[in-house]
Amino acid sequence: MDQFTINLLFVGASFALYIGIAIWARAGSTSEFYAAGRGIHPVTNGMATAADWMSAASFISMAGLIAFTGYDNSSFLMGWTGGYVLLALLLAPYLRKFGKYTVSEFIGDRFYSQTARIVAVICLIVASVTYVIGQMTGVGVAFGRFLEVPNTTGLLIGAGVVFAYAVLGGMKGVTYTQVAQYCVLITAYTIPAIFISLQLTGNPVPALGLFGDTASGEPLLTKLDAIVTELGFNEYTAHHSNTLNMVLFTLSLMIGTAGLPHVIMRFFTVPKVSDARWSAGWALVFIALLYLTAPAVGAMARLNISDMMWPNGGIEGGAVSVENIDNDPRYDWMATWQKTGLLDWEDKNGDGKIQYYNDKSEAMTAIAEEKGWVGNELTKFNRDILVLANPEIANLPGWVIGLVAAGGLAAALSTAAGLLLAISSAVSHDLVKGAINPQISEKGELLAARIAMAVAIVVATYLGLNPPGFAAQTVALAFGLAAASIFPALMMGIFSTRINNTGAVAGMLAGLTVTLVYIFLHKGWLFIPGTNSFTDADPLLGPIKSTSFGAIGAMINFGTAYIVAGMTKETPQEIKDLVESVRIPRGAGAALDH
């Protein structure tokens, strides 16, 4: 059986499962559509939350970014996992006790303002649409390779699948679909990692293999450092980036995680407040299975790629020949990925070999001139393909490649569904029912939610065709927007009776606007290529990149809210009493259900 047929079997079977679950668990009421009837078990919810949050950025892109940068990109791991601790301790139980369906509804009621609710909807939509662009990018990459179609066609197919099960099932269908998707994605991520760890270190646990010895007796990371520095790249295990930017980036990811509406919504689906806390704990356990493996996947893949491009023992042994790439079965993956447009190479100096090295390094320039090289000849290696290509690079069996195909798509589609649900809930429940037509029937509200989701899918698909970065980088922008707008409003709403409606609205608008403008200045206005004034290589504010600015935006949000609140009317007493009742543990075993 050829690889294409194996891929179709794995992907087709997983999609049939997802759509079947969506039909079985179809939402029949607004309570089921928005909050799954508030009847989800904490372990089930923890697994669904893990799938909802571990997106294409985690599965497809993160290990690729770590592989090609090393230690400096470990901030993705620290920020995204640290955010769950904040979420479990500071937000999830209190929001569940409040008993609403959406984040915007909580903000509107806590700050006793329809304006606050609408501003929260705007913040939610901006962050969620940016996030879903990254997911659709991952969907296009995965489909493009494994169905052997162009990237654009793959993205359109993925959009159709999301539409089928997310629009039908609502939160109830999405929850059980995400449980299945978690099982698929974690299996697909760990099995190839175990194989590769055994190949390189003899250790079946990738996280331990990362710090183990290779067959030659040399520690894996020591060997990798030696290879990449010989090729003119930065030492893999050392810190090279700006420390301030790294701290701000990690903080932005942490508080962005705690402020993401599609993740917070998951904590509205459990019966009790204590279940919300347990859900966050279980989610962290399920997430850790992938996040402890990702650094090993990145490092081992980088070692394998370097060895394949220099198969004769480094620079002195000579680079891989074009003849080998064309005829050796071990290099078939390169031709396959070249068809997607995400990998390419060129024999620039006509010597019949493909030299892969850092042609920006001053030290390598002298070596290149001496040897007659005219630049890096591995001209394109999209970071988002690394995890998907990893089994092929390591020459693993065809069924493993098919499994990874299904896993990558499960990761992207599960998060896309959760985001689209957050967007549709904000539009139908908070805008249509909350502001435009409070008398709308339940059937009408459900219809509005499904139409909003369909429109969101079309917009996300269009923007996914020209993303502002790799999947994980695009997602980091979304985390920054959530950090700057939603997280401060939730924190102040729960822990401060001082912040009134005017302060909350001013804070959210200030944080969102400043952060969005900073991102557009670096990534292009509305992410349109060529309209940017700065780049992340040369940022506007010293070392602070657009992906790190969310933490600054959050500080601006907090500061603005407190200043404006101090200059305007005090919070009404009944709202202060409401905040106290939500925050004080007394009666925490039950939760309100509106």
Secondary structure, 3 states (H helix, E strand, C coil): CCHHHHHHHHHHHHHHHHHHHHHHCCCCCHHHHHHHHHCCCHHHHHHHHHHHHCCHHHHHHHHHHHHHHCHHHHHHHHHHHHHHHHHHHHHHHHHHHHCCCCHHHHHHHHCCCHHHHHHHHHHHHHHHHHHHHHHHHHHHHHHHHHCCCCHHHHHHHHHHHHHHHHHHHHHHHHHHHHHHHHHHHHHHHHHHHHHHHHHHHCCCCHHHHCCCECCCCCEHHHHHHHHHHHCCCCCCCCCCCCHHHHHHHHHHHHHHHHHCHHHHHHHHCCCCHHHHHHHHHHHHHHHHHHHCCHHHHHHHHHHHHHHHHCCCCCHHHCCEEHHHHHHCHHHHHHHHHHCCCCEECCCCCCCCEECCCCCCCHHHHHHHHHHCCCCCCCCEECHHHHHHHHHHHCCCCHHHHHHHHHHHHHHHHHHHHHHHHHHHHHHHHHHHHHHHCCCCCHHHHHHHHHHHHHHHHHHHHHHHCCCCCCHHHHHHHHHHHHHHHHHHHHHHHHHCCCCCHHHHHHHHHHHHHHHHHHHHHHHCHHHCCCCCCCECCECCECCECHHHCHHHHHHHHHHHHHHHHHHCCCCCHHHHHHHHHHHCCCCCCCCCCC
